[in-house]
Amino acid sequence: MNNCQVSIVTISKNNYQGLQKTLESVKEQDYKIIEHIVIDGDSADGSKAFLDSYTHSKNYIYLSELDNGISSAFNKGLQKSNGDLIFFLNAGDVFFSKTVISEVVQSYMQHKWKCAIGVTVTTSFAGETIFYRPPQLSSKFLKYFMFLPHQGFFCETSLHKNYKYNESLKISMDYELFLRMLKNITIFYLPTVISIREPGGISSQTQKRISEHSQIRLIYANKIHEKLIISILNALILLKNYLKIDSPFASKNE
C-alpha cells in the first residue's frame, strides 16, 4: 500500500490474559508496517515470561520495569515510537477487525489529517454491547466535555511527541493531553469501528474519572461564563451517572 508505519503502544500491569488478547489482535492485522511497543509495569503474573517468548508477526519490542503509573507508561511508549502514526491499545482492548489499521492508513494517506477518531465498542450500564460514535465537533468543545476515547484515536507521532502525558493524573491523562494538543487541530472523523474496549479498565472507574474530568475542565476554563457552563455540565454529568444513563452518542447498532 505505502510506507506509512504505525506505532501501536500497549501498556499492561498484571493483566496476563488481557495482554494475550491484545497482542494476538495486533498480530492478526493485515497491515504489515506496524511497530508494536509493549510497556509492562513489572508484572508478577507471568506477563514478563509471556512477552519474552512471544513470536510476533510485526516489529515488536517490549519493556518490563517499575513505573510511576499509567501516564508514565504511556510516556515511555511514546518516547520509543518511531512510526508516522501512533495509537494506544491497552492490554485487554482489541481491534474490531483485521483490517482496522489498513483502513486508517488509507484514510490518512488520502485525507492528510493530523489526528483522527473512530468508533469504539464498549459496554452499557446494563451490560449490553454498544457502539460509541463521537460527535463530530470542533476540538474547542473539549473544554466542556470529553468525547474522544483514546481507544479510537490516531495521531501523527511527530505531533504527539511534543505533548507528554501529565504524570500527576491517575485516570484522565488523555483528556488533559487532548486539551493541550488539539487546541488548534482539526479532528478527522473516521467511519471505521476501531476497537473493542475491555470492561473494567481504569477509565471505567466512573466516580474518579468524573471527578478528575471536572477538575481538568475548570482548570482550562479561561472565562467566567465558561466556568459557569462547566459547573452546570459537571453537575449534569454526575446526575447522568447516578441515573445510569448511557452516552447519547452510543447505540446498539454497528
Secondary structure, 3 states (H helix, E strand, C coil): CCCCCEEEEEEECCCHHHHHHHHHHHHCCCCCCEEEEEEECCCCCCHHHHHHHCCCCCEEEEEECCCCCHHHHHHHHHHHCCCCEEEECCCCCEECCCCHHHHHHHHHHHHCCCEEEEEEEEECCCCCEEEECCCCCCHHHHHCCCCCCHHHEEEEHHHHCCCCCCCCCCCCHHHHHHHHHCCCCCEEEEEEEEEECCCCCHHHCHHHHHHHHHHHHHHHCCCHHHHHHHHHHHHHHHHHHHCCCCCCCEECCC
